[in-house]
Amino acid sequence: MSARDGTAQGGMNAADVLLAPARALGLADRAALLSEDREITYGALEAAACQAGGVLRSLGVAAQDRVLLLVDDSPEFFFVYLGAMKIGAVPVALNLRLTREDLVYFITDSACRALVADPQFLPLVEAALRDCEAPPRVILSFDPPDGAGVAPVLADLMQTQESKLDSTLLRPDDMALWMYTSGTTGVPKAAVHLQKSIPTVERYLGPLHGVGPGDRIFSASKLFFAFSLGHCLLAALRLGATTVLHRGWPAAGAVTATIERTRPSVVFCVPTMYRNILAEGLARNRALGAVRLYVAAGERLPEPLFRQWQAATGRPILEGIGSTETLMMFLGNGLDDCHPGATGKPLPGAEVRLLTREGAEAADPGQPGVLHVRCPSLAAGYWRQEEKTAAAFCDGWYDTGDVFQRDAAGCYHHQGRADDMLKISGQWVSPAEIEEEALKHPGVAEAAVVGAANADGLERLALCLVANDRDGDHDALKAELTETLISRLSVYKCPRRFVFLDEMPQTATGKVQRFRLRGIVVDRLRAEQESATT
């Protein structure tokens, strides 16, 4: 057994890989988790993982069986996740805002043997199980407030298990965890990550950003999101850091209060959260200025937002990008190499290349191409979706579907999704370019550009907006934006249609669902046409 890597001759185990470094560094009495009401040391976490693994094994869960988690950010999430790994099972964290139909899909698609859920999700779980041919065993993560006792409770079951458990050793190419894609373009897919990926997860957070024992890490995004799971569970444990946990759906006030109470040194948020904290006048809180490292991913970080945050807190936001398929980020900025408005440069351990629509490499600065990435934490593919796997994964490379340009300094600039690129008047248009200009207007809170067909069938641009003043003069804002965009962009890039919304349709991880936006635009246009003919 390697004390540092948690590997053994003849096999490996993801839970051991994650927990072995802290054990080797003598951190058993140091905090691994810090929640609202508890502090869990590394020693206590390892013991709890063994007990949770024993519980799952006693319920018939075996190596490579799937275990679903419908659990908010809490110590119990870690207990179950690591416990499943300990016995060689495959943990799968689920979106906390899913529907009954979603849950039926995940249960059926994964063929899971066990489902661990918070009590507030029990009605949803019971409704979903009625539509499942092979329902899994259900465990509640903690006692329900009414003490109904309708399902066994994790803590009670853990008390029957020993605090030491022999790990199930697996092959490097066996499954370690699944993550479902967020569904921005349709039905979620299960990205399958392997055991051999786990020792690589700290490859930039430690070497590039100096994160290690003594650091507290907090993510406003929930743990089911790859951005949070990769950094706050996987990398944090490998680095011996302390993860700050917050239950409840993230809101600007709660995120700010958590930072003020726990004083993390590293904070991860999607750009929307940074914007919300600024909009609510919370960014000048002194605790926010004391954070050493802010990181943004999940959506593009507009340069104006970067400037506003830096002015309010005195700290930059390091933009980066990763994906469910890569588990960790592959492009990012550094504190000593920060480029506002750019996604960044390849992070340690990641190789990237840009390919044109014809498949040639986009080698010249400014030449757009679809970004492909190769990294040690890349998924093996999608569970039982051979065609989609073959379309996205080839010869060790993953086609991200994101269009980038590389500048002369080697920085990559996100231009939008390849399937979001629009051909207008015979020329390709990047929605990101238009959105960035629109967001510079002080009256615009959010902006997204989609294409929709005219009555004559030709695709034209529609600019969807959330105004800072929902009840303001939208006609005046539209006129100002039109004038601004015409002065700064080529005429074919200037939208003629403006659609004002109260909020953008988003996934639970904060990404704009453009396919839903297109549907909204089409419905608005149809209603306008019907009104005009009556």
C-alpha positions in Angstrom: 0.0 0.0 0.0 1.3 3.4 -0.9 0.7 5.7 2.1 0.4 8.8 -0.1 -1.6 7.5 -3.1 -3.8 4.9 -1.4 -3.0 2.3 -4.0 -2.0 -1.3 -3.3 -0.4 -4.1 -5.3 -3.1 -5.7 -7.4 -5.6 -3.0 -7.1 -6.8 0.4 -5.9 -9.7 2.0 -4.1 -11.0 5.6 -4.7 -11.9 6.2 -1.1 -8.4 5.2 0.0 -6.8 7.3 -2.7 -8.7 10.3 -1.4 -8.1 9.8 2.3 -4.6 8.3 2.3 -2.7 11.7 1.9 -4.3 13.2 5.1 -3.4 10.0 6.9 0.2 10.1 5.7 0.5 13.8 6.7 -0.8 13.1 10.3 -4.0 15.1 9.8 -6.4 12.8 11.7 -7.3 15.5 14.2 -7.5 18.3 11.6 -10.9 19.4 10.3 -11.9 17.8 7.0 -15.5 19.2 7.0 -17.0 22.3 8.6 -20.8 22.6 8.5 -23.3 24.9 10.3 -23.4 22.7 13.4 -20.5 20.2 13.2 -16.8 19.9 12.6 -15.7 16.5 11.3 -12.0 15.6 11.5 -10.2 13.5 8.9 -10.0 10.6 11.4 -13.8 10.8 12.1 -14.5 11.1 8.4 -12.6 8.0 7.6 -14.3 6.1 10.4 -17.8 7.3 9.2 -17.0 6.3 5.6 -16.2 2.8 6.8 -19.5 2.6 8.8 -21.5 3.9 5.8 -19.8 1.5 3.5 -20.7 -1.3 6.0 -24.3 -0.1 5.9 -24.5 -0.2 2.1 -22.8 -3.7 2.0 -25.3 -5.0 4.6 -28.1 -3.9 2.2 -26.7 -5.9 -0.6 -24.8 -3.2 -2.5 -21.8 -4.8 -4.2 -18.8 -3.6 -6.1 -19.7 -1.5 -9.2 -23.4 -1.2 -8.1 -24.7 2.3 -8.3 -25.7 4.3 -5.2 -27.7 7.5 -5.8 -27.5 10.5 -3.4 -30.3 13.0 -3.2 -28.5 14.7 -0.3 -27.8 18.4 0.4 -24.3 19.5 1.2 -23.6 17.9 4.6 -21.3 15.5 6.3 -23.7 12.7 5.5 -23.0 13.4 1.8 -19.3 12.7 2.4 -20.1 9.6 4.6 -22.2 8.0 1.9 -20.1 9.0 -1.1 -16.8 7.7 0.4 -18.6 4.7 2.0 -19.9 3.6 -1.4 -16.4 4.0 -2.9 -14.9 2.0 0.0 -16.9 -1.1 -1.0 -16.2 -0.5 -4.7 -19.7 0.8 -5.4 -20.3 3.8 -7.7 -21.7 7.0 -6.0 -23.9 9.2 -8.2 -24.9 12.6 -6.8 -28.2 13.9 -8.1 -29.6 17.4 -8.8 -31.5 18.5 -5.8 -34.2 20.2 -7.9 -35.2 17.3 -10.1 -38.8 16.3 -10.8 -40.4 12.9 -10.3 -39.9 12.1 -13.9 -36.2 13.0 -13.6 -35.8 10.7 -10.6 -37.5 7.8 -12.4 -35.1 8.3 -15.3 -32.0 8.3 -13.0 -33.2 5.2 -11.1 -34.0 3.3 -14.2 -30.9 4.4 -16.2 -28.5 3.7 -13.4 -30.2 0.4 -12.2 -29.1 1.6 -8.7 -29.2 -0.7 -5.7 -29.6 2.0 -3.1 -30.8 5.6 -2.8 -29.9 7.8 0.1 -32.1 10.9 0.4 -32.7 13.8 2.8 -36.2 13.6 4.5 -37.6 16.6 2.6 -37.2 14.5 -0.7 -39.1 11.5 0.7 -42.5 12.4 -1.0 -40.6 12.8 -4.3 -38.8 9.5 -3.8 -42.0 7.6 -2.9 -43.8 9.0 -6.0 -40.9 8.0 -8.2 -40.6 4.5 -6.8 -44.2 3.7 -7.8 -43.1 4.0 -11.4 -39.9 1.9 -11.1 -39.9 -1.8 -11.9 -36.9 -2.5 -9.7 -36.9 0.1 -6.9 -33.7 0.5 -4.9 -33.4 0.3 -1.1 -34.0 3.8 0.4 -32.1 5.3 3.4 -32.8 8.6 4.9 -29.7 10.7 5.5 -31.0 11.9 8.9 -34.1 11.6 11.1 -37.3 13.3 9.6 -38.7 16.1 11.8 -41.9 14.2 12.4 -40.1 11.0 13.3 -42.3 9.1 10.9 -39.8 6.2 10.6 -40.9 5.4 7.1 -37.4 4.4 6.0 -34.2 3.5 7.9 -32.0 6.4 9.0 -28.3 6.4 8.1 -27.0 7.4 11.6 -29.0 4.5 13.2 -27.6 2.0 10.7 -24.1 3.3 11.0 -24.1 2.6 14.8 -24.4 -1.1 13.9 -21.2 -1.1 11.8 -17.5 -1.1 12.7 -15.4 2.0 12.2 -12.8 0.0 10.2 -13.6 -1.7 7.0 -11.3 -3.5 4.5 -11.5 -1.7 1.1 -12.6 -3.5 -2.0 -9.6 -3.3 -4.4 -10.5 -2.6 -8.0 -8.7 -2.3 -11.3 -7.7 1.1 -12.6 -10.2 0.9 -15.4 -13.1 0.0 -13.1 -15.7 2.7 -12.3 -15.2 5.1 -9.5 -18.1 7.6 -9.8 -20.7 8.8 -12.2 -21.8 12.4 -12.9 -24.9 13.2 -14.9 -24.6 16.0 -17.4 -26.7 19.1 -16.5 -29.1 18.8 -19.4 -28.5 22.1 -21.1 -29.1 20.5 -24.4 -31.7 17.8 -23.5 -31.7 14.4 -21.7 -28.8 14.0 -19.1 -26.1 11.5 -19.8 -24.1 9.6 -17.2 -20.4 10.4 -17.5 -18.4 7.4 -16.2 -15.2 8.2 -14.3 -12.7 5.6 -13.5 -10.6 4.6 -10.5 -7.4 5.7 -12.2 -8.7 9.3 -12.5 -8.9 9.9 -8.8 -5.1 10.3 -7.9 -5.0 13.2 -10.5 -7.7 15.5 -9.2 -5.4 17.9 -7.3 -3.1 18.5 -10.3 -3.6 22.3 -10.4 -5.4 23.3 -7.2 -2.3 22.3 -5.2 0.7 23.0 -7.6 -0.7 26.2 -9.3 -2.8 27.7 -6.5 -0.9 26.5 -3.4 -3.9 24.9 -1.7 -3.2 22.5 1.1 -3.6 21.8 4.8 -4.8 24.9 6.6 -6.9 26.1 3.7 -10.7 26.3 3.9 -12.5 25.8 0.6 -16.1 26.8 0.0 -18.3 26.5 -3.1 -21.6 28.3 -3.5 -22.5 25.6 -6.1 -24.0 22.4 -4.7 -21.9 19.2 -4.5 -23.8 17.5 -7.3 -22.3 20.0 -9.7 -18.9 18.8 -11.0 -17.4 22.3 -10.3 -18.0 21.7 -6.6 -17.6 18.0 -6.3 -14.2 18.0 -8.1 -12.8 20.8 -5.9 -14.5 20.5 -2.6 -14.7 16.8 -2.2 -12.1 15.1 -4.4 -9.3 17.7 -4.6 -9.8 19.1 -1.1 -9.5 15.6 0.5 -6.4 14.8 -1.6 -4.8 18.1 -0.4 -5.7 17.8 3.3 -7.8 21.0 3.2 -11.0 21.8 5.0 -14.3 21.9 3.1 -16.9 24.4 4.2 -20.5 23.1 3.8 -23.8 25.0 3.5 -27.2 23.4 3.4 -30.0 25.0 1.4 -30.1 26.5 -2.1 -27.4 29.1 -2.5 -28.6 32.8 -2.3 -26.4 35.8 -2.2 -27.1 36.6 1.4 -26.5 33.1 2.6 -23.3 32.7 0.6 -22.0 36.0 2.0 -22.9 35.0 5.6 -21.2 31.7 5.2 -18.0 33.4 4.0 -18.2 35.8 6.9 -18.8 33.0 9.5 -16.2 30.5 8.3 -13.5 32.7 6.6 -12.6 30.4 3.7 -9.4 31.1 1.9 -10.7 29.7 -1.4 -14.2 30.3 -2.9 -15.8 28.8 -6.0 -18.9 30.5 -7.5 -20.6 30.6 -10.8 -20.5 34.1 -12.3 -24.3 34.5 -11.7 -23.6 34.3 -7.9 -20.8 36.9 -8.1 -23.3 39.2 -9.9 -26.0 38.6 -7.4 -23.7 39.4 -4.5 -22.8 42.7 -6.2 -26.4 43.5 -7.1 -27.5 43.1 -3.4 -24.7 45.4 -2.2 -22.9 42.6 -0.3 -19.5 42.5 -2.0 -17.9 45.2 0.2 -18.2 42.9 3.2 -14.7 42.8 4.7 -14.8 39.0 4.9 -15.0 38.8 1.1 -11.9 41.0 0.8 -10.0 38.5 3.0 -10.5 35.6 0.6 -7.2 34.7 -1.0 -8.6 33.0 -4.2 -11.9 33.4 -6.1 -12.6 31.0 -8.9 -15.5 31.1 -11.5 -16.7 28.5 -13.9 -19.9 27.0 -15.2 -20.6 29.9 -17.5 -18.6 32.7 -19.1 -17.4 35.5 -16.8 -18.0 38.9 -18.5 -15.1 41.3 -18.1 -17.4 44.1 -16.7 -18.4 41.7 -13.9 -14.7 40.9 -13.2 -14.0 44.6 -12.9 -16.9 45.3 -10.6 -16.0 42.5 -8.3 -12.3 43.6 -8.1 -13.3 47.1 -7.4 -15.6 46.0 -4.6 -13.5 43.4 -2.9 -9.9 44.2 -4.1 -9.6 40.6 -5.3 -9.7 39.2 -8.9 -11.9 36.3 -10.0 -9.9 33.6 -11.8 -12.1 32.3 -14.6 -11.8 28.8 -15.8 -13.7 26.1 -17.6 -14.3 22.4 -17.0 -17.1 19.9 -17.7 -18.9 17.0 -16.2 -16.9 14.8 -18.7 -13.5 16.2 -17.5 -14.4 16.3 -13.8 -11.8 19.0 -13.2 -11.1 22.3 -15.1 -8.8 22.2 -18.1 -8.4 26.0 -18.8 -8.0 28.7 -16.2 -6.3 31.8 -15.0 -3.7 32.1 -12.2 -3.2 34.9 -9.7 0.2 35.7 -11.4 -1.2 35.2 -14.9 -4.7 36.6 -14.8 -6.4 37.9 -18.0 -9.8 39.5 -17.5 -12.3 38.4 -20.2 -10.3 35.3 -21.1 -11.1 31.8 -19.9 -7.3 31.3 -19.4 -4.6 28.9 -20.5 -4.3 25.1 -20.3 -4.0 24.0 -16.7 -1.4 21.5 -15.5 -2.1 18.0 -16.8 -4.5 19.2 -19.6 -3.8 19.3 -23.3 -6.1 21.3 -25.6 -6.4 21.8 -29.3 -8.8 23.8 -31.5 -10.3 22.1 -34.6 -12.2 23.9 -37.4 -15.5 22.6 -38.7 -13.5 20.8 -41.4 -11.4 19.0 -38.8 -8.2 20.9 -39.3 -6.3 22.4 -36.4 -6.9 26.2 -35.9 -3.3 27.2 -35.4 -3.5 30.9 -36.0 -4.3 33.4 -33.2 -7.8 34.6 -33.5 -8.9 31.6 -35.6 -12.0 30.0 -34.0 -12.3 26.3 -33.5 -14.0 23.7 -31.4 -11.9 22.9 -28.3 -10.9 19.3 -27.7 -9.2 18.3 -24.4 -7.2 15.4 -23.2 -6.5 15.1 -19.4 -6.1 12.3 -16.8 -9.5 12.8 -15.3 -11.4 12.4 -18.5 -14.5 10.2 -18.4 -14.4 6.8 -20.2 -17.7 7.8 -22.0 -21.4 7.8 -21.4 -23.2 4.9 -19.7 -24.9 2.8 -22.4 -24.9 5.6 -24.9 -22.5 4.3 -27.5 -23.4 6.7 -30.3 -23.0 9.8 -28.1 -19.8 8.4 -26.6 -18.4 7.9 -30.1 -19.4 11.4 -31.1 -17.7 13.1 -28.1 -14.7 10.8 -27.3 -12.0 9.8 -29.8 -8.4 8.6 -29.3 -8.2 9.9 -25.8 -9.6 13.4 -26.7 -13.0 14.8 -25.7 -14.9 17.2 -28.0 -16.2 19.8 -25.6 -18.5 21.4 -28.2 -17.3 24.8 -27.1 -15.9 27.3 -29.6 -12.8 29.2 -28.6 -10.3 31.6 -30.0 -6.7 31.7 -28.9 -4.9 35.1 -28.7 -1.3 35.8 -29.3 -0.5 35.5 -25.6 -1.8 31.9 -25.6 -5.1 32.7 -23.7 -8.3 31.1 -24.8 -11.5 33.1 -25.2 -14.9 31.4 -25.1 -17.1 32.2 -28.1 -20.1 30.0 -27.2 -21.2 26.5 -27.9 -20.6 25.0 -31.4 -24.2 24.2 -31.6 -25.1 27.7 -30.5 -23.1 29.3 -33.3 -25.4 31.0 -35.7 -25.1 31.5 -39.4 -26.7 34.9 -40.2 -26.6 36.3 -43.8 -24.1 33.6 -44.7 -21.7 34.5 -41.9 -21.0 32.7 -38.6 -22.0 34.7 -35.5 -20.9 34.1 -31.9 -23.7 34.7 -29.3 -21.0 35.4 -26.7 -19.6 38.4 -28.5 -23.1 40.1 -28.7 -23.9 39.1 -25.1 -20.7 40.7 -23.8 -21.5 44.0 -25.5 -25.1 43.9 -24.2 -23.9 43.3 -20.6 -21.8 46.4 -20.7 -25.0 48.4 -20.5 -25.8 49.3 -16.9 -29.5 48.5 -17.5 -28.9 44.9 -18.4 -28.6 42.2 -15.7 -28.5 39.1 -18.0 -28.3 38.6 -21.7 -28.4 35.6 -24.0 -28.6 35.4 -27.8 -30.4 32.7 -29.7 -31.5 32.2 -33.3 -35.1 31.9 -34.4 -36.6 31.7 -37.8 -38.5 34.5 -39.5 -41.8 34.0 -41.1 -39.8 33.4 -44.3 -37.8 30.7 -42.6 -34.6 32.6 -42.4 -32.7 32.4 -39.0 -32.3 35.8 -37.3 -30.9 36.9 -34.0 -33.0 37.4 -30.8 -31.5 39.1 -27.8 -33.1 37.8 -24.6 -32.7 40.2 -21.7 -33.3 40.4 -17.9 -33.3 44.1 -17.1 -32.0 45.5 -13.8 -35.2 47.4 -13.5 -37.9 44.9 -14.3 -40.6 47.6 -14.4 -38.5 50.1 -16.3 -38.9 51.5 -19.8 -38.0 48.5 -22.0 -38.6 50.5 -25.2 -36.0 53.0 -24.1 -33.5 50.3 -23.1 -34.1 48.6 -26.4 -33.4 51.8 -28.3 -30.2 52.4 -26.4 -28.9 48.9 -26.8 -29.7 49.0 -30.6 -27.7 52.1 -30.9 -24.8 50.8 -28.9 -24.6 47.4 -30.6 -24.7 49.0 -34.1 -21.8 51.3 -33.1 -19.7 48.4 -31.9 -20.6 45.3 -34.0 -20.9 44.4 -37.6 -24.5 45.0 -38.8 -25.2 41.3 -39.3 -24.4 40.7 -35.6 -26.9 43.2 -34.3 -30.2 41.6 -33.2 -33.5 43.1 -34.3 -35.6 41.2 -31.9 -35.5 41.9 -28.1 -37.3 39.6 -25.7 -37.5 40.8 -22.1 -37.8 38.1 -19.4 -38.2 38.2 -15.6 -35.6 35.5 -15.4 -33.5 33.2 -17.6 -34.4 29.5 -17.9 -31.5 27.8 -16.2 -30.3 24.4 -15.1 -29.8 23.8 -11.4 -26.1 24.6 -11.9 -26.8 28.1 -13.3 -26.3 27.5 -17.0 -28.7 29.1 -19.4 -30.9 26.5 -21.2 -30.7 27.9 -24.7 -33.0 25.3 -26.1 -35.7 26.6 -23.8 -34.9 30.2 -24.7 -35.4 29.3 -28.4 -38.8 27.9 -27.5 -39.7 31.1 -25.6 -38.7 33.2 -28.6 -40.6 31.1 -31.1 -43.7 31.2 -28.9 -43.5 35.0 -28.5 -43.1 35.4 -32.3 -46.0 33.2 -33.0 -48.2 35.1 -30.5 -47.2 38.4 -32.2 -48.0 37.1 -35.6 -51.4 35.8 -34.5 -52.2 39.1 -32.8 -51.2 41.0 -36.0 -53.6 38.9 -38.2 -56.6 39.3 -35.9 
